[in-house]
Amino acid sequence: MNPCAWRRLPGFAAALGLLLAGCAALQDAPRLAYQCPNALGFEARLYQDMALLEGLRGHAVLERMPGSAADGALRYADTTVQAQFGLGVEQRLVRLDYTRIPEPVYCERAPAAPGAATMPVRAHGRLGPRPLPPFDPDAPVQTNIRIGDGNNGPG
């Protein structure tokens, strides 16, 4: 192999990595940062069927609630919290209703970087990422080995 080709390989690998990372970023929902009272905050990614929330205390997966809201809010919930995204004049608020807290918690969208356009609050066009089903050791295995289909000998 040409010695000059080896020198170009790291640059090619880096360019390929950037291209693949760009494709993955285009397919994922944008991260929306929110600031809550008491210096708390979280990031949300909204999908057609779920919302992924990530904060200092961990993460939560909220399922999309059926039906559309009259105020245009996106509603997601699980057993501990119900979230309504896109409230307020500029859709900058989210209302969190926790099962163990009697009052709702309102969080405001974090300001965008100077010069950056503010992303609208809407569900991403695809379904959210789901974990793989658990491994089943008794599940049938598909192979390319065929038995009894006629002449299996060579040639």
N, C-alpha and C positions, 0 to 999 in steps of 0.2 A: 504494500500500500504506500502511496505517496506520503512522505513525511509532512508535507504542507497540509494534507487532509486532516492529520491529527490535531493540528493547531486550530483548525476551524470547528472541530467537534464541540468544544465547550460553548462556543458562541451559538452554534446551531441548537444545542440542548437547551440553552437559556432562552432562546427565541421560541422554541417549541413549548417550554414550560410556561412562558408568558401567554402564549396563544391559548393553551389549555386552561390556564387560570382565568383568562378573560372569558372563555366560553362558559366555564362553570359559574362565574359571577353574573353573566347575563341570564342564566337560567334560574338563579336564586332570587327570592324576594328581597327588596331593599330593607336595610335595618333602620328602624325608626327609633330614635332616642327620646326618652321621656324623663322629665324631672318631677319628682314628687315632693310633698312636704317632708320635713325633718331630714333634708339632704339625702334622700333616697332617690334612686333612679333605676331604669331598666331599658332594655332594647326589645323591640317587638318586630317580628317578621310575620306579615299577614298573608295567608294563602286562601284559596277557595274553600277549603274544608277545615282549616285549623289555623291557630295563631301560636307561634313559639315565642315565649317571653323568657328573657335571660337577664338576671339581676345579680346583685351581690350575694343574695341568699340562695341562689340556685336557679333552676329553670322550671317552667311550667308549659304544658301542652294543653291548649284550650280548643275544644271542638267548636265549629261554627254552629250557631243556633239557626234553626230553620225560620223561614219567613223574613220579610224585609221590614225594616223600621221606617216609620213615617218621617223621621228626621234625617234619614240617610245614614245613620250610624251603622257600623259593622259590629255585630254582636257575637261574642265567643264566650264559652263557659266550660268549667269543669265542676267537680264537687266542692271546691273551696272558694272559687272566685268567679264572678261574672264581669266581663270587660266590654265596654262600649267605646269603640274608637271613632274618631271623626266628629266629635261634638264641638260646639262653639262656632263663632262667626267664621273663622278661618280654618276650621277643623283641626285645631291645635290641642284639643283636650281629649282625655280618655277618663272614663268613669269606671272605677273598680269597686265592685260590691262584694266584700268578703263575707262568708257565712258567720264568722265569729266576731265581726266588728259591726256595731249597729249603724254607723254612719258611712256613707260612701266616701271614697278617697278619689280626689281629682288630681290628675297629673297633667302637666303641660309639656308640649313638644319642645325639645331642646332647640335653641336657635341654630340655624345652619351656619356653616363657616362663611365669613365675609366673601361676597361675590358668588357664592354657590346658590343654585336654584333650589327652592324648597319642594320636596317631593310631595305630591298629594297623598292623602290617606285613602288607600284603596287596596282591595285584595289582589294579590298577584294572580296572574292568569293560569296558574297550574295548581295541581294538588300538592299538599305539603309532603315532606319526606316522612315515610313510614319505616319503622324498623322491620328487619327481616323476620319472618316467622321463626319460632324456636325450632331447633334441629329435631327431627323425628327419626330415630334410628330404624324404625320399622317401615319407613316409607319406601316404595319401590324405587329402584335405581335404574335409570335409562342408560343403556350402553350401546355400542355399535357392534356387539357380538351377536351373531345370528346362529341359531341352532335349528336344524331341521328344515331349512329353506331350500333343500335340493343339494346340489353338488357344492360342497364347501372346500373341495380339494384345490390344490394349486393348478393353475393354467387352464 
